[in-house]
């Protein structure tokens, strides 16, 4: 009556063995390491680079515990942070500017576990330490950028339709389109209304001119702001990927703020520098009809910027190309002058725009402007000698190799739709993270021991079986989180403790049902069978309802709430498996073979 077929025992054994293997890496901890990555696309992380790194470290009398090739980087693990920092300095000095040497942490897991892809869970900022940034998006700049783009688009639309106009300018949040007569304004209004549905148009006569005012609709403003935040989120994720941070938290907070958490980052200064810089690229034509006079106001339709030599230059406000059209940017050298340069690849639209602009302006100067934190600097302003097609552009100027590398990184990671400013910065030290881990682990351990003592005292043998099943549940849950490479945070540890309570609740239901059957005079074997069968429906219902609540938390929550929901849902799955299958298997092994069972130790 109470016997499992052999395949069920083998299934349970296989699950427990896999759980043990994938849980083990979490007990080995992490060691300080250095990570060497090629900076240029033409360079590869291969066995030759691995050998070069090993030789450099050996010459400096630094012996890493482990050096390996992983992905597009070489990693070397050390016993302490002193050796790690010395290794970084040596590698930076010996490898030169072609490689990025960053501080990292690597698991201490044995090689046989790594080969099985058994890796430890990632730890969140509150457990591992790291840096927390809160950035604010400049919404006025996002809207201004959209209005500037619309200014050029309106000019192009009117020219295409041969509609005579006096000029298109911007006054705050309103675009002013000037016409010479009412008929032209009427035609222009019809064309703009058709092509630019996001704008509200209004006629106005001033100073003998027929003016058409265009203002963004409220819903269009909200859409531009939302789009700016979303684009900045993507850009920040790309920049964090450039830093090589594992499992970062990058999410929107409110209407115009973004939270960035970088667990395990030791080089916080570089992280702040890369995230805090708001580099965007704009290509504009130089205004050669006016002279740039320092201290004087720029003529209408132009702006004044400094180049890298400190000279002032007038450029037109109309933007020909922006950094949004950049597919890739790599540092390199100019083949003619051998100066540091940045090689840019444009997408299809950008390549066409750049080709048209260079064809129409041969013999004129084109300025490439890099904007950082709202301030523009002209990187270079070459004379266009011929039409440039193919989507490959090279920018050079008074920059060294480090500046070329940083510029390429920022452009490669994507353009920010609007400038962002770091308004809050917090650093969580690894010692505080270790303290959180210790407290979380101790709370789970103490809770487990107290529940174990109660269960074994109240249900005797069945209580002991319940606790073994609960231990198996914890093992399987940690294994699943490790296999999924989930990020464990303090809320996740709280979810583990909650899962243990829910799992033991299932065993309490089973044990009480068995007791009830025994009190009704049923034989022990029949009571065990009926207890598990009849309790299963109640256990399933309670777990399904909690699972639904966990899914809702995951769908509508964010950050720590999502982490809590993931652990909770996985814990429900493992508790169903352990409370029903594993505990039943142990009961069957202990009592199932006895045909004439007279009593059971259930209290």
Secondary structure by P-SEA (a helix, b strand, c coil): cccccaaaaaaaaaaaaaaaaaaccccbbbbbbbbbbbccccccccaaaaaaaaaaaaaacccccbbbbcccbbbbbbccaaaaaaaaaaaaacccccbbbbbbccccccaaaaaacccccccccccbbbbbbbbbbaaaaaaaaaaaaaaaaaaaaaaaaccccccccccccbbbbbbccaaaaaaaaaaaaaacccbbbbbbbccccbbbbbbbcaaaaaaaaaaaaaaaaaaaaaaaaaacccbbbbbbccccbbbbbbccccaaaaaaaaaacbbbbbbbbbbccbbbbccccccccbbbbbcccbbbbbbbcccccccccccbbbbbbccccccbbbbbbbcaaaaaaaaaaaaacccbbbbbcccccccccccccccccccccccbbbbbccccaaaaaaaaaaaaaccccbbbbbcbbbbbcaaaaaaaaaaaaaaaaaaaaaaaaaaaaacaaaaaaaaaaaaaaaaaaaaaaaaacccccaaaaaaaaaaaaaaaaaaaaaaaaaaaaaaacccaaaaaaaaaaaaaaaaaaaaaaaaaaaaaaaacccaaaaaaaaaaaaaaaaaaaaaccaaaaaaaaaccccccccccccc
